Amino acid sequence: MISRCKVIISTSLTFGGLGLRQASGQTFTRGRLDRSKFVQTFAEEFDRPLSLWDPKTHRGRWKTTWSYADPFGPSGRISNNEIAVDSAYCGINPFERRAGAINLRLARTTSTDPRLGGKKLTAGLLTTERSFIQTYGYFECKLATPNVPGCWPSFWLYSAPVPDLTGRQWDNGLGYGREWTSGLMNEIDVVEILTNNTRQTNHTASARAAWKDAKPGTGFDPTFKRVVAGTHVAPSTGTTSLHAYGVLWTKDELIWYVDDREVFRALNPGIYDPMYMIVSMGAGGWNGNALAPDFTSAVMTVEHVQVFRLG
C-alpha cells in the first residue's frame, strides 16, 4: 500500500547526507523556467469527456484505482481516509467537467454500499499508471484547491510497475512489463497542499528500496528511504486560485516550480526509473489537517496536465 505520511524538512537542512544544493554539472539556471528546449510528450486539457481506464478492455487514459490490490474491489481504491470511486464502479461520479477544466470531488457519504469498504469519504483519483510513463523531463499540473480545511489535493509521480520476484503477472498492455505489483516505491510529490494552510505548498522526493532491489526470497526493507523535502510560501492569491505546479526531473537533480518560477531544488536522491502521474483529492495528511465534523464536500479544480522531455 502506498504510504502518504510525510515529515517535511526545511530547505535549509540536509537529510540522509543529501545536501539541498545545486548539483555539479548543473545546466539549468536558477529563476524562471526555460521551456525553449522542451518537447511535449503528454497533454490533457480536460476539454472533452474523460477517457477512463477500463480494467476489462485495458483501454483508456486515466485509471481511477491505486496500483495495489484488486482493481475490481475496494482494496484497490482505499487510501488513508477515503475511497476512490467512479460511476462505473459504484454509481458515484467524483468528476465534474467545467469549461476547460475538471473538478475532483471529496465528499462525505452515509452509504452502506459494501463496495465502499466501510469508508465514509469518497474521492476523485486520476492516474496514468496504465497509459503513460516517462523517465526524466518536466511534469506540470495547473490546479486550484478548495478553501476548506482538512483536504489534501496533490499532484505526484510514482514508480511504474515492474516485474516482481514471485512470477505473478498482470497484463497491462504496456512496454514496461506485465505486472500486478508496484515494483519500485519511489515518489516525487510535485505539489501537496494541506488546506488548513492554503498559503503553503509542499514539495518532496522519496527514493525507497523495494522489489527491484531485493534478492529472491529476501523481500525488501521498507524502512530504507532517502528523502528531500521543502516548503514554499504560496503566491499572493494563495492555492485557492489556479497555479501551475511543476518539477524538472533529471538524473542529477530535481527543481520545483510554481507558475514557471523556481521555488526549491535538491540533488536527485536516487530516482532513475520510469514514473506515472497521479492527481488525487484526499483528506488528512499531517500538521493537524483535519476535516470539520460538519464537512460535506469540496472540490479540487484541474485545468491541465502536461509533460515534456528535454530536447
Secondary structure as UniProt FT lines:
FT   TURN            11..12
FT   TURN            16..17
FT   TURN            24..25
FT   TURN            36..37
FT   STRAND          38..44
FT   TURN            55..58
FT   STRAND          62..63
FT   TURN            71..72
FT   HELIX           74..76
FT   STRAND          78..79
FT   TURN            80..81
FT   STRAND          82..84
FT   HELIX           87..90
FT   STRAND          95..98
FT   TURN            99..100
FT   STRAND          101..108
FT   HELIX           114..116
FT   TURN            117..118
FT   STRAND          121..123
FT   STRAND          125..127
FT   TURN            129..131
FT   STRAND          137..144
FT   TURN            149..150
FT   STRAND          151..159
FT   TURN            175..176
FT   STRAND          187..192
FT   TURN            195..196
FT   TURN            198..199
FT   STRAND          200..208
FT   HELIX           211..213
FT   TURN            216..218
FT   TURN            222..223
FT   STRAND          225..233
FT   TURN            236..237
FT   TURN            239..240
FT   STRAND          243..249
FT   STRAND          253..258
FT   TURN            259..260
FT   STRAND          261..267
FT   STRAND          275..283
FT   TURN            287..288
FT   TURN            293..294
FT   STRAND          297..310
//
